[in-house]
Amino acid sequence: MRMRLIVCMVLLAAIAIPGMVAAVDWPLVAYDPSYSRNSPQTDIGKSNVANLKIAWIFNTNYPVEDPPLIIGNTAYIQNNAVQVFAIDLATGLNKWKYDPNVTYTGGLLPRATSSHGMTYNNGVIYAPTGSNGTIVALNAQTGAKIWETERIDVGPAYRESAPPIFWNNIIVAGSALGDEPPFGVAQKGTVTGVDMATGQKLWQTQLCVGDWVTTSPNASQNGGCTSWTGGAIDTSIGVVYLPIGNPSPDFIPATRTPGPNKYSNHVVAVNITDGKILWATPFIEQGTSLPNVTALPDGHDWDCSWGTNLVTVNLGQGPKKVVIGHDKRGDVMAMDAATGAPLWNVILTQLRNPNQNPAPNGTDVVMPGPGAGIEAFTATDGKNVYVAATNTACRYYDRQPTVLNGTGLLSEGGCVPVFDAFPNGYANGSISAVDLKTGNIVWQTKTDHGTFVSPLVTNGLVFSGQLTDQGKPFTYSDFGGPVFTPLLSSGMLMALDADTGQVLWQYNVGAQIGIGGPSIGNGYLLVPTGGIQENNNGGYVVAFTVGSTPPPTTSTVTITTTPTTPLPVVLVFVGLIVAVFILLARRH
């Protein structure tokens, strides 16, 4: 009798489980420490992606460039005013708001105040504060500030916009703003270790290294080498793989001699315990292994950007840990995680005159322009790496040309867009799947416009997107980007088949999709809007759902590099237990 009662209880539990929702959160900017942007969620997939509907829209008033976090029944959003909002996932209503009160200039945000991501762990939200130059720890339930660091670095250009990634109670804090022109004196990049419990600084490592920033006649003006998007962490050994930004001044490479301009345009491996650089692999910089790179130092703003991926790949001699990095020329490179040695590379953009560095009277047409190439995070499912790339075209100048007068703030040089290079006058692009073992392109879906949307891979789908037409000609920034345009561009959200690249669904969200891309979890796809690639500021988050599953009421978050077990596997396991109990009951 007792055994039959147990069997009945197990059966009732098995019946109840399908009505429950497995909590698959999105706790980090790129989902997990390996920066995979690969969620194991099963609520949204190929069979129902066409049923996605808008559940709610939340407007923050400033661009949102980074993916919202999803924890249980709450979404956490940070905009470019570095304000943090907690949102009820089911209703879209604001639970609490934290405002670090950045200093405004003439009623506007200071240049390059932005957020490229937050982090959740153990009931705490860790967020950058942009031009305030700090990191704050917030109570995830109430928004109350637990602690705030001192200003992490000095300098008028310093910004703290990087996601506060962490290992073993040490936060890795990046740096921005390394671009000059047009700010003035460029920031010299650093990466800093911060105690996760107190916010105290533990170590700081200089990323601008060499005579060009110490003894050169222009050393005081040279800089860059910032680390503003974080990177993958090997949690087994406490090493972070960071992409490093371009050298500055951007378009006057002659002032940055003697080279090399370390560690600009590198991927570096940093020991999180003490901040020591273990290896450094150059992309568009002296010593590179990339093909067709002769115009050095870099004068195109073709830095490594937007994170790295850490994967384990069998290259024929057993499993090997591999780091995937990329740059704004359009290169993707696989590197040995232990040594940084290059393993393969592939170019995903249309190269044209890439070795013409800026000149007083301008170059020929050069592709891609600055702020293009691979200007987004990449995603990986352990088989492929998924990459969004953009082609733009411009003529580069190493001093202020007459044609730029009145279009920007530069006093040194810039990039003038070539309007007849593309039918829309600005850009086109592609979304590609690249084999992790070989670097071969598995599939490539061309886009009529620039992408600028970090891919997300989940349950057989790749989410990314592109801009829509903005018309031509347009007035432009000193980096060749649209400022005022004949048409108001918006963002097209796209869902592609991860096996073939076929577009299965798309939706116009009304403004540029945030470059950090969407996040997904607990039945919802959250799409940020806004950015600097066009003049539609957006600033809202659009929540999509298929409407069949409410968000969970509880959530247990464990940050790990291994995906959590999906619900179907749990049900199979429960079914096996039930079968065993039934057999035992029959025996008695």
BELWOLIN-V356050 format. One record per pair of residues at least 12 apart in sequence whose C-alpha atoms are under 6 Angstrom apart, sorted by the first residue. I is the first residue (numbers start at 1). J is the second residue. If there is no record, write none. Layout:
BEGIN
i=<I I>
j=<J J>
END
This chain:
BEGIN
i=<3 4 7 21 23 23 24 24 24 25 25 25 26 26 27 27 28 29 32 33 33 34 34 34 34 35 35 36 36 37 37 38 38 39 43 45 50 51 52 52 52 53 53 54 54 55 55 56 56 57 57 58 58 59 59 60 60 61 62 62 62 63 63 63 63 63 63 63 64 64 64 64 64 64 64 65 65 65 65 66 66 66 67 67 67 67 72 72 72 73 73 73 73 74 74 74 75 75 80 80 82 83 83 84 84 85 113 113 114 114 115 116 116 116 117 118 123 124 124 124 125 125 125 128 128 129 130 130 130 131 133 133 133 133 134 134 134 135 135 136 149 157 157 158 158 158 159 159 160 162 162 162 169 170 170 170 171 171 171 172 172 173 173 174 174 174 175 175 175 175 175 176 176 178 178 179 180 180 180 181 181 182 182 185 186 187 187 188 188 188 189 189 189 189 189 190 190 190 191 191 192 205 207 207 208 208 208 209 212 212 212 222 223 223 224 224 224 225 225 225 225 225 226 226 227 229 229 230 231 231 232 232 232 238 239 239 239 240 240 241 241 242 242 243 243 243 243 244 244 244 244 245 245 245 245 246 246 246 246 247 250 250 251 251 251 252 253 253 260 265 265 265 265 266 266 266 267 267 268 281 294 295 299 300 301 302 302 303 303 304 304 305 306 306 307 308 308 309 309 310 310 315 321 322 322 322 323 323 327 328 328 328 329 330 330 330 330 330 331 331 332 332 333 351 352 352 353 358 358 358 359 359 360 360 360 362 362 362 363 363 364 365 365 366 366 367 367 368 368 368 369 369 369 372 373 373 374 376 377 378 379 379 383 384 384 384 384 385 385 386 386 387 387 388 388 389 389 390 390 390 390 391 391 391 392 393 393 394 394 394 394 395 395 396 396 397 397 398 399 399 400 400 408 408 414 414 415 415 415 416 417 425 427 427 428 428 428 428 429 429 429 429 429 430 430 430 431 431 432 445 449 450 450 451 451 452 453 453 453 454 454 454 460 461 461 461 462 462 462 463 463 464 465 465 465 466 466 467 467 468 468 469 470 470 470 470 471 471 482 483 490 490 490 491 491 491 491 491 492 492 493 493 494 511 511 511 512 512 513 513 513 514 514 514 514 522 523 524 524 525 525 526 526 527 527 528>
j=<585 585 581 552 522 555 41 521 522 70 71 521 69 70 69 120 119 117 561 232 233 232 233 309 310 232 309 379 380 379 456 457 458 458 523 459 505 546 544 545 546 544 545 543 544 543 544 92 543 541 542 540 541 539 540 539 540 539 79 80 539 79 80 530 531 537 538 539 79 80 514 528 529 530 539 514 515 516 531 116 117 516 516 517 518 519 552 554 555 89 551 552 553 87 88 89 87 89 114 115 129 98 99 97 98 97 130 131 130 161 161 161 162 163 163 163 140 138 139 140 137 138 140 160 161 160 159 160 161 159 151 152 159 160 149 151 152 148 149 148 199 177 187 176 177 187 176 177 175 174 228 229 196 194 195 196 193 194 196 192 193 191 192 191 227 228 189 190 226 227 228 226 228 224 226 248 248 249 250 249 410 409 410 221 223 223 224 208 223 224 207 208 224 225 226 205 206 207 204 205 204 275 225 263 225 262 263 262 256 257 258 248 247 248 246 247 248 244 245 246 247 264 244 245 244 306 307 307 307 308 308 309 310 272 270 271 272 269 270 268 269 267 268 267 304 305 307 264 265 266 304 264 265 303 304 264 265 301 303 264 299 301 299 398 413 398 297 299 286 283 284 303 304 281 282 283 280 281 280 340 355 355 357 370 370 328 329 327 328 326 327 327 376 377 377 324 325 323 324 322 323 437 337 335 336 337 335 337 374 372 373 374 373 347 348 349 373 374 346 347 345 346 345 367 366 367 366 396 397 398 397 398 397 398 399 395 396 397 395 396 395 394 395 393 394 392 393 391 392 393 392 393 394 390 389 390 389 454 454 455 455 456 436 433 434 435 436 433 434 432 433 431 432 430 431 429 430 428 429 450 451 427 428 429 427 417 418 415 416 417 418 415 416 414 415 413 414 413 412 413 412 413 477 478 478 479 478 479 480 480 480 472 449 450 447 448 449 450 446 447 449 450 451 445 446 447 444 445 444 501 467 466 467 465 466 515 465 515 517 515 516 517 498 496 497 498 495 496 498 494 495 494 492 493 494 491 492 490 491 489 490 489 485 487 488 489 486 487 534 535 510 511 512 508 509 511 512 513 507 508 506 507 506 529 536 538 529 530 528 529 530 528 529 530 531 551 549 544 545 543 544 542 543 541 542 541>
END
